[in-house]
Amino acid sequence: MTPANRFLSIIRCRIDQIRADLPKLTSLGERMAEPLLAGGGLFTPAIGTYWPSEFGGRAGGMMGLKPSNYAPQSKNDGNWHMVAATYDGSGSAAGVKLYIDGLLITNAVAVANSVASGSILNSGPLTIGAAPDGTIPFDGSLSGVAVFGTALTPAQILQLAEDASSTRAFLGQFAFGGGWYSAIYFTNISLTDVSFPVTFTADNGTPLNVPSIGGSSTTITLPAGASTVIEAPNSGPLVQGHVRVIVPVGVTGYGVFRQSVPGIPDQEAVVPLSLPGGNVPMVFDETKYIFGISIVNPNNQSTTVTITASDNTGTVIATSSPIVIPALNKKVDALRNLPGLGGIVGKQGTVRFVAVGANVVVLGLRFNGPAFTSIPTQPQSQILKFIGTP
């Protein structure tokens, strides 16, 4: 349906409710005729002033959007997107802000200041996804609709967008055979069924075949409240790689590593899924332990990583040589063995992985003789992201 037909259909189904706006609608028709007869489109400056708000009953009154900047912001790519709108109560159309996927649409500019200055509370119907009488349904899907009693801040909207979207998460090490066992667990804590893909990639960037799933990838379907596990037993020669998961909202996951060495009890570690980042900090303690690291490049382009080590006072004590990691590859080594990082031996502090070219996923393992434990990491952007206030 064209914008013009959609607009006219909305007018027809609302005619009984908007009689009080008849003078404005008459003017709207006159202004519409001029650009249409001249060969123009519906979204033109001539009629932008009287574009009626149908999204909140009659709460928004008559407001306008700058028409030349409207169409480029349309989303029709088949993916989920979060749309949010706020109104600051100023009585000005400029007080209405539109966000897509947490980001302010800066070129959706209001050109009419005809938003009512009083309260937007009223007895008008609130219809989302269709016209008030149920006609003209939205051509798509809606989920997670919410109306707040206050205007959310940009940081809060960004957090909602991050929390609402599926996320690329990774398990930086998945090894089996040669004395190693690995497993990855998933739980659906949401109230709806979910399906999501899980992909295994070898250290050299090729697909990693996992015998229990009969290939290198699988799609997991979990009913609400259900859980599952993918296991790779200690059988045959050592095989290593990493795991990528498109994690939907409501799904949590973690990995388990187990090493079996004859004559001593099995050693096991648990690590949560990690997100990729360009600046990833990790605490280290090389006073009496040895730290191993796995740096995964999960992208289709190469990246270069530089590691900077600081002691407990924040003083830089060592910087690695640049480490080039090809697309979909992984770098695994003892932290102290990397060129330039020998100075961390006997020290405690923080190492920072800075990637140029593409983001990376980092996993640390701390060894104390045969015993080891995982050192999970997250990008600095995740650590510092807005949490919100009560």
C-alpha positions as CSV (number, residue, x, y, z in Angstrom):
1,M,0.0,0.0,0.0
2,T,1.4,3.4,-1.0
3,P,1.7,6.1,1.7
4,A,-1.1,8.1,0.1
5,N,-3.5,5.1,0.1
6,R,-2.5,4.3,3.7
7,F,-3.2,7.8,4.8
8,L,-6.6,8.0,3.1
9,S,-7.6,4.7,4.6
10,I,-6.7,5.9,8.1
11,I,-8.8,9.0,7.5
12,R,-11.8,6.9,6.4
13,C,-11.8,4.7,9.5
14,R,-11.4,7.7,11.8
15,I,-13.9,10.1,10.3
16,D,-16.3,9.8,13.2
17,Q,-13.6,10.5,15.8
18,I,-11.9,13.4,14.1
19,R,-14.9,15.6,13.2
20,A,-13.5,18.3,15.5
21,D,-10.4,18.4,13.3
22,L,-12.4,18.9,10.1
23,P,-11.0,22.4,9.3
24,K,-7.4,21.0,9.5
25,L,-8.4,18.1,7.4
26,T,-9.9,20.4,4.8
27,S,-6.6,22.3,4.7
28,L,-4.7,19.0,4.5
29,G,-6.7,18.0,1.4
30,E,-6.0,21.4,-0.2
31,R,-2.3,21.1,0.6
32,M,-2.2,17.5,-0.6
33,A,-3.7,18.3,-3.9
34,E,-1.1,20.8,-4.9
35,P,2.0,18.5,-4.8
36,L,0.1,15.4,-6.0
37,L,-1.2,17.3,-9.1
38,A,2.3,18.6,-9.7
39,G,3.6,15.1,-9.8
40,G,5.0,15.0,-6.3
41,G,4.6,12.5,-3.5
42,L,2.6,12.5,-0.3
43,F,5.5,13.3,2.1
44,T,6.1,16.8,1.0
45,P,6.8,20.0,3.0
46,A,3.4,21.4,1.8
47,I,1.5,18.9,3.9
48,G,4.0,17.9,6.6
49,T,2.5,20.5,8.9
50,Y,-0.8,18.6,9.1
51,W,0.4,15.0,9.3
52,P,-2.0,13.5,11.9
53,S,-0.6,11.2,14.7
54,E,-2.4,7.9,14.7
55,F,0.1,6.1,17.0
56,G,-1.4,7.1,20.4
57,G,-5.1,7.7,19.8
58,R,-5.5,11.5,19.9
59,A,-2.8,12.0,22.5
60,G,-0.3,13.5,20.1
61,G,-2.6,15.9,18.3
62,M,-1.5,17.1,14.9
63,M,2.3,17.0,14.4
64,G,4.6,17.0,11.4
65,L,7.9,15.3,10.4
66,K,10.3,16.7,8.0
67,P,9.2,14.7,4.9
68,S,12.5,14.7,2.9
69,N,14.2,12.8,5.8
70,Y,11.5,10.3,6.5
71,A,11.9,7.6,3.9
72,P,15.6,6.8,4.3
73,Q,14.9,5.7,7.9
74,S,12.5,3.0,6.8
75,K,13.4,-0.6,7.9
76,N,12.3,-3.4,5.7
77,D,15.1,-5.9,5.9
78,G,13.3,-8.8,7.5
79,N,15.1,-8.4,10.8
80,W,13.8,-7.3,14.2
81,H,14.2,-3.7,15.2
82,M,13.3,-1.8,18.3
83,V,11.5,1.5,17.8
84,A,11.0,4.0,20.6
85,A,9.5,7.4,20.8
86,T,9.6,9.9,23.7
87,Y,7.8,13.2,24.4
88,D,9.2,15.7,26.9
89,G,5.9,17.5,27.7
90,S,7.1,20.8,26.3
91,G,4.1,21.3,24.1
92,S,6.4,21.5,21.1
93,A,6.6,18.9,18.3
94,A,10.4,19.2,18.6
95,G,9.9,17.5,22.0
96,V,9.0,14.3,20.3
97,K,12.1,12.1,19.6
98,L,12.3,8.9,17.6
99,Y,14.8,6.1,18.1
100,I,15.5,3.0,16.0
101,D,17.6,0.2,17.6
102,G,18.5,2.5,20.5
103,L,19.9,5.4,18.3
104,L,18.3,8.8,17.9
105,I,17.0,9.5,14.4
106,T,18.6,13.0,14.2
107,N,17.1,13.8,10.8
108,A,13.5,13.1,11.7
109,V,12.8,16.7,12.4
110,A,9.4,18.1,13.5
111,V,8.4,21.2,11.5
112,A,5.1,22.0,13.3
113,N,4.7,23.1,16.9
114,S,1.0,22.0,17.3
115,V,1.4,19.4,19.9
116,A,-1.0,20.1,22.7
117,S,0.6,21.8,25.7
118,G,-1.6,20.1,28.2
119,S,-1.5,16.6,29.5
120,I,-1.5,13.8,26.9
121,L,-3.7,11.7,29.2
122,N,-7.1,11.2,27.6
123,S,-9.8,8.6,27.0
124,G,-9.0,8.0,23.4
125,P,-8.1,4.5,22.2
126,L,-4.5,3.4,22.1
127,T,-4.0,1.1,19.1
128,I,-0.6,-0.4,18.2
129,G,-0.2,-2.3,15.0
130,A,-3.4,-1.3,13.2
131,A,-5.9,1.5,12.8
132,P,-8.2,2.0,15.9
133,D,-10.9,-0.1,14.3
134,G,-8.5,-3.0,13.6
135,T,-8.2,-2.3,9.9
136,I,-4.9,-1.6,8.0
137,P,-2.8,-4.0,10.0
138,F,0.9,-3.5,10.3
139,D,2.7,-5.6,7.7
140,G,5.1,-7.4,10.1
141,S,5.4,-8.6,13.6
142,L,5.2,-6.8,17.0
143,S,6.7,-8.0,20.3
144,G,7.5,-6.6,23.7
145,V,5.3,-3.4,23.5
146,A,5.6,-1.2,26.5
147,V,4.4,2.3,27.5
148,F,6.3,4.1,30.3
149,G,5.0,6.8,32.6
150,T,8.1,9.0,32.0
151,A,10.3,9.9,29.1
152,L,13.2,7.5,29.0
153,T,16.7,8.9,28.6
154,P,18.8,8.1,25.5
155,A,21.0,5.9,27.6
156,Q,18.0,3.9,28.9
157,I,16.6,3.5,25.4
158,L,20.0,2.2,24.2
159,Q,20.1,-0.3,27.1
160,L,16.6,-1.5,26.2
161,A,17.7,-1.9,22.6
162,E,20.8,-3.9,23.6
163,D,18.7,-6.1,26.0
164,A,16.0,-6.7,23.4
165,S,18.1,-7.8,20.5
166,S,19.7,-11.2,19.7
167,T,23.4,-11.1,20.5
168,R,26.4,-12.7,18.9
169,A,28.1,-14.5,21.8
170,F,31.1,-16.8,21.8
171,L,32.8,-19.5,23.7
172,G,36.5,-18.8,23.0
173,Q,37.7,-22.3,23.5
174,F,36.1,-25.6,22.5
175,A,38.4,-28.6,22.7
176,F,37.9,-32.4,22.7
177,G,40.1,-35.4,22.3
178,G,43.7,-35.6,23.4
179,G,42.7,-35.5,27.1
180,W,40.0,-32.8,26.8
181,Y,36.2,-32.7,27.0
182,S,34.0,-29.7,26.3
183,A,30.3,-29.0,26.6
184,I,28.1,-26.0,26.1
185,Y,24.9,-25.6,28.0
186,F,21.8,-23.4,27.2
187,T,18.7,-22.5,29.2
188,N,15.6,-20.7,28.0
189,I,14.4,-18.6,30.9
190,S,11.8,-16.7,28.9
191,L,8.1,-17.5,28.6
192,T,8.2,-18.3,24.9
193,D,9.8,-21.0,22.7
194,V,13.0,-19.9,21.0
195,S,15.2,-21.2,18.2
196,F,18.8,-20.1,17.5
197,P,21.9,-21.3,15.6
198,V,25.1,-22.6,17.1
199,T,28.2,-22.8,14.9
200,F,31.6,-24.4,15.6
201,T,34.8,-23.2,13.9
202,A,38.2,-24.7,14.0
203,D,41.3,-22.7,15.0
204,N,42.3,-22.4,11.3
205,G,38.9,-20.9,10.3
206,T,37.4,-24.0,8.8
207,P,34.2,-25.6,10.0
208,L,34.7,-27.8,13.1
209,N,32.9,-31.1,13.0
210,V,31.3,-32.0,16.3
211,P,30.3,-35.7,16.3
212,S,27.4,-35.3,18.7
213,I,25.6,-33.0,16.3
214,G,26.8,-34.6,13.1
215,G,28.4,-31.5,11.6
216,S,29.7,-28.0,12.4
217,S,26.4,-26.3,13.1
218,T,23.0,-26.9,14.4
219,T,19.8,-25.1,15.3
220,I,18.5,-25.5,18.8
221,T,14.8,-25.1,19.7
222,L,14.0,-24.7,23.3
223,P,10.5,-24.5,24.8
224,A,10.0,-22.0,27.6
225,G,11.9,-23.1,30.7
226,A,13.8,-25.9,28.8
227,S,17.5,-26.5,28.7
228,T,20.0,-28.6,26.6
229,V,23.7,-29.4,26.2
230,I,26.0,-30.1,23.3
231,E,28.9,-32.3,24.4
232,A,32.2,-33.3,22.8
233,P,33.7,-36.3,24.6
234,N,37.4,-36.9,25.1
235,S,38.0,-39.2,22.2
236,G,40.6,-39.4,19.5
237,P,43.3,-36.7,18.8
238,L,43.0,-33.2,20.1
239,V,40.7,-30.9,18.2
240,Q,40.2,-27.2,19.0
241,G,38.1,-24.3,18.0
242,H,35.5,-21.8,19.2
243,V,31.7,-21.5,19.3
244,R,29.4,-18.8,17.9
245,V,25.9,-18.5,19.2
246,I,23.2,-16.0,18.1
247,V,21.7,-15.7,21.6
248,P,18.0,-14.6,21.6
249,V,16.5,-12.7,24.5
250,G,15.9,-15.0,27.5
251,V,18.6,-17.6,26.7
252,T,21.7,-18.0,28.9
253,G,24.7,-20.2,28.2
254,Y,28.0,-21.3,29.5
255,G,30.8,-23.7,28.6
256,V,32.6,-26.4,30.5
257,F,36.2,-27.7,29.9
258,R,37.5,-30.8,31.5
259,Q,41.1,-32.1,31.3
260,S,41.9,-35.7,32.0
261,V,45.5,-36.6,33.0
262,P,46.4,-40.2,34.1
263,G,47.2,-40.4,37.8
264,I,45.4,-37.3,38.9
265,P,41.8,-36.2,39.3
266,D,40.1,-34.6,36.3
267,Q,40.3,-30.8,36.3
268,E,37.3,-28.7,35.2
269,A,36.5,-25.1,34.6
270,V,33.3,-23.2,33.7
271,V,33.1,-20.0,31.6
272,P,30.2,-17.9,30.5
273,L,29.7,-16.8,26.9
274,S,31.6,-13.7,25.9
275,L,30.9,-10.8,23.6
276,P,33.4,-9.4,21.0
277,G,35.0,-6.1,21.6
278,G,37.8,-3.8,20.4
279,N,39.1,-3.1,24.0
280,V,39.0,-6.1,26.3
281,P,40.6,-6.0,29.8
282,M,41.6,-9.0,31.8
283,V,43.1,-9.3,35.3
284,F,46.3,-11.5,35.5
285,D,48.4,-12.8,38.4
286,E,51.7,-14.3,37.2
287,T,53.3,-14.3,40.7
288,K,52.8,-18.1,41.1
289,Y,50.4,-19.0,38.3
290,I,50.7,-19.2,34.5
291,F,48.0,-17.6,32.4
292,G,47.0,-19.0,29.0
293,I,44.9,-16.9,26.6
294,S,42.7,-17.6,23.6
295,I,42.1,-14.6,21.3
296,V,39.4,-15.3,18.7
297,N,38.8,-13.3,15.6
298,P,35.2,-14.2,14.8
299,N,34.9,-11.9,11.8
300,N,35.4,-12.4,8.0
301,Q,38.3,-10.0,8.0
302,S,41.7,-10.1,9.7
303,T,42.5,-8.1,12.8
304,T,45.6,-6.9,14.6
305,V,45.8,-7.1,18.4
306,T,48.2,-5.4,20.8
307,I,48.3,-6.4,24.4
308,T,49.3,-3.8,27.1
309,A,50.1,-5.0,30.6
310,S,49.8,-2.7,33.7
311,D,50.8,-3.6,37.2
312,N,48.7,-3.1,40.4
313,T,49.5,0.7,40.4
314,G,48.3,1.1,36.8
315,T,51.9,1.6,35.5
316,V,52.5,0.0,32.1
317,I,55.1,-2.7,32.4
318,A,55.0,-4.4,29.0
319,T,53.5,-4.2,25.5
320,S,53.3,-7.0,23.1
321,S,54.3,-6.9,19.5
322,P,51.3,-6.6,17.2
323,I,49.5,-10.0,16.7
324,V,47.8,-10.5,13.3
325,I,44.9,-12.9,13.5
326,P,43.4,-13.9,10.2
327,A,39.6,-14.1,9.6
328,L,37.9,-16.7,11.8
329,N,41.2,-17.8,13.3
330,K,42.4,-18.0,16.9
331,K,45.6,-17.3,18.8
332,V,46.3,-19.6,21.7
333,D,49.4,-19.2,23.9
334,A,50.8,-18.6,27.4
335,L,50.5,-14.9,28.1
336,R,54.2,-14.6,29.1
337,N,55.3,-16.3,25.9
338,L,53.9,-13.7,23.6
339,P,56.7,-11.4,22.2
340,G,57.1,-8.3,24.5
341,L,55.2,-9.7,27.5
342,G,58.0,-11.5,29.3
343,G,58.0,-8.6,31.9
344,I,54.8,-9.8,33.4
345,V,56.4,-12.8,35.1
346,G,56.2,-12.3,38.9
347,K,53.7,-9.5,38.5
348,Q,50.0,-8.9,39.1
349,G,47.8,-6.4,37.2
350,T,45.7,-6.0,34.1
351,V,46.2,-6.8,30.5
352,R,44.3,-5.0,27.8
353,F,43.6,-6.5,24.4
354,V,43.1,-3.7,21.8
355,A,42.0,-4.8,18.4
356,V,42.3,-2.8,15.2
357,G,40.4,-4.0,12.1
358,A,37.8,-6.2,13.8
359,N,36.6,-7.0,17.3
360,V,37.9,-10.1,19.2
361,V,36.8,-12.5,21.9
362,V,39.2,-13.2,24.7
363,L,39.3,-16.1,27.2
364,G,41.9,-16.6,29.9
365,L,42.9,-19.8,31.8
366,R,44.9,-19.7,35.0
367,F,47.0,-22.8,35.6
368,N,48.4,-23.8,39.0
369,G,50.2,-27.1,38.3
370,P,47.6,-29.5,37.0
371,A,44.7,-27.4,38.3
372,F,43.2,-24.6,36.2
373,T,40.3,-22.1,36.3
374,S,38.9,-19.9,33.6
375,I,39.2,-16.1,33.6
376,P,36.1,-14.8,31.8
377,T,36.3,-11.4,30.0
378,Q,33.9,-8.9,28.5
379,P,34.6,-5.8,26.3
380,Q,35.1,-2.6,28.2
381,S,32.0,-1.2,26.5
382,Q,29.9,-4.0,28.2
383,I,31.5,-3.4,31.6
384,L,30.8,0.3,31.5
385,K,27.5,0.2,29.8
386,F,24.5,2.0,31.3
387,I,22.7,0.0,34.0
388,G,20.0,2.5,34.9
389,T,18.5,3.9,38.1
390,P,15.5,2.8,40.2
